[in-house]
Amino acid sequence: MITVDIPNELVVRLQPFVQCMPQVLELGLHEFSLPKQSGFHGLSEILGFLASVPTADEIIALRPSPVLQEQVDALLEKLRHGMLSEVEQQQWQQYEYVEHLVRTAKANAFLKLKATA
């Protein structure tokens, strides 16, 4: 067991997740420990990119970083063999959701480019 001092406002935000705190920490550590590099190193960076209101061309050019692609490939392999842990299952669901958002953004970008051509 460890004890951590955190600001009161974070305590309030974490309160609904007390029962699943090990999973919250595991997912946070996973994202935090990803190597920083040019390109996209994690899902939060992709979401940040989409939130920055990129141009249609920038959206269409969006690709996962090699590190993110390796993570997705590793989880996909485990999924095929039915070997995902609970945390990995949550990560897979996150990847699926972000994949859906990116596909939707790309479809809209293609439509926008087609309308202006």
C-alpha positions as CSV (number, residue, x, y, z in Angstrom):
1,M,0.0,0.0,0.0
2,I,1.2,3.5,-0.8
3,T,-0.1,6.9,0.3
4,V,-0.2,9.8,-2.0
5,D,-0.9,13.5,-1.3
6,I,-3.0,15.0,-4.1
7,P,-4.8,18.3,-4.4
8,N,-8.4,18.5,-3.2
9,E,-9.8,19.3,-6.6
10,L,-8.3,16.0,-7.9
11,V,-9.7,14.1,-5.0
12,V,-13.2,15.3,-6.0
13,R,-12.6,14.3,-9.6
14,L,-11.3,10.8,-8.6
15,Q,-14.1,10.1,-6.1
16,P,-16.4,8.4,-8.6
17,F,-13.5,6.0,-9.6
18,V,-12.4,4.9,-6.1
19,Q,-13.6,1.3,-6.7
20,C,-11.6,1.0,-9.9
21,M,-8.5,3.0,-8.9
22,P,-6.0,0.3,-9.8
23,Q,-7.4,0.3,-13.4
24,V,-7.3,4.1,-13.5
25,L,-3.7,4.1,-12.4
26,E,-2.7,1.3,-14.8
27,L,-4.2,3.2,-17.8
28,G,-2.7,6.4,-16.7
29,L,0.8,4.9,-16.2
30,H,0.5,3.2,-19.6
31,E,-0.2,6.5,-21.3
32,F,2.3,8.4,-19.2
33,S,5.1,6.0,-19.9
34,L,4.8,6.0,-23.7
35,P,8.0,7.4,-25.2
36,K,7.6,11.0,-26.4
37,Q,8.4,11.4,-30.1
38,S,7.3,13.3,-33.1
39,G,4.1,12.1,-34.5
40,F,1.3,10.5,-32.4
41,H,2.4,8.6,-29.3
42,G,-1.0,7.9,-27.8
43,L,-4.7,8.4,-28.0
44,S,-4.7,11.6,-26.0
45,E,-2.5,13.2,-28.6
46,I,-4.8,12.1,-31.5
47,L,-7.8,13.5,-29.6
48,G,-5.9,16.7,-29.0
49,F,-5.1,16.9,-32.7
50,L,-8.7,16.5,-33.7
51,A,-9.8,19.1,-31.2
52,S,-7.4,21.6,-32.7
53,V,-9.7,21.9,-35.7
54,P,-7.2,20.7,-38.3
55,T,-7.7,21.2,-42.1
56,A,-9.3,18.5,-44.1
57,D,-5.9,17.6,-45.7
58,E,-4.3,17.3,-42.2
59,I,-7.1,15.0,-41.1
60,I,-6.8,12.8,-44.1
61,A,-3.0,12.6,-43.6
62,L,-3.4,11.5,-40.0
63,R,-1.7,8.2,-39.2
64,P,-0.8,6.5,-35.9
65,S,2.8,6.7,-34.8
66,P,4.8,3.5,-35.1
67,V,4.7,3.1,-31.3
68,L,0.9,3.4,-31.2
69,Q,0.6,1.1,-34.2
70,E,2.7,-1.5,-32.4
71,Q,0.5,-1.3,-29.3
72,V,-2.6,-1.7,-31.3
73,D,-1.1,-4.7,-33.2
74,A,0.0,-6.4,-29.9
75,L,-3.5,-6.0,-28.4
76,L,-5.1,-7.2,-31.6
77,E,-2.9,-10.4,-31.5
78,K,-3.9,-11.0,-27.9
79,L,-7.5,-10.4,-28.8
80,R,-7.4,-13.0,-31.6
81,H,-6.2,-15.5,-29.0
82,G,-8.6,-14.5,-26.3
83,M,-5.8,-13.4,-24.0
84,L,-6.6,-9.8,-23.2
85,S,-6.4,-8.8,-19.5
86,E,-9.1,-6.5,-18.1
87,V,-6.9,-3.5,-18.5
88,E,-6.0,-4.5,-22.0
89,Q,-9.7,-4.9,-22.8
90,Q,-10.3,-1.3,-21.7
91,Q,-7.4,-0.1,-23.8
92,W,-8.7,-2.0,-26.8
93,Q,-12.1,-0.4,-26.3
94,Q,-10.5,3.0,-26.2
95,Y,-8.6,2.3,-29.4
96,E,-11.8,1.2,-31.1
97,Y,-13.6,4.4,-30.0
98,V,-10.8,6.7,-31.2
99,E,-10.6,4.7,-34.4
100,H,-14.3,5.4,-34.9
101,L,-13.7,9.1,-34.3
102,V,-10.8,9.3,-36.7
103,R,-12.8,7.4,-39.4
104,T,-15.7,9.8,-39.0
105,A,-13.4,12.8,-39.2
106,K,-11.7,11.5,-42.3
107,A,-15.1,10.8,-44.0
108,N,-16.2,14.3,-43.2
109,A,-12.9,15.7,-44.5
110,F,-13.2,13.8,-47.8
111,L,-16.8,15.1,-48.2
112,K,-15.6,18.6,-47.5
113,L,-12.8,18.3,-50.1
114,K,-15.1,16.8,-52.6
115,A,-17.6,19.7,-52.2
116,T,-14.9,22.3,-52.8
117,A,-13.4,20.6,-55.8
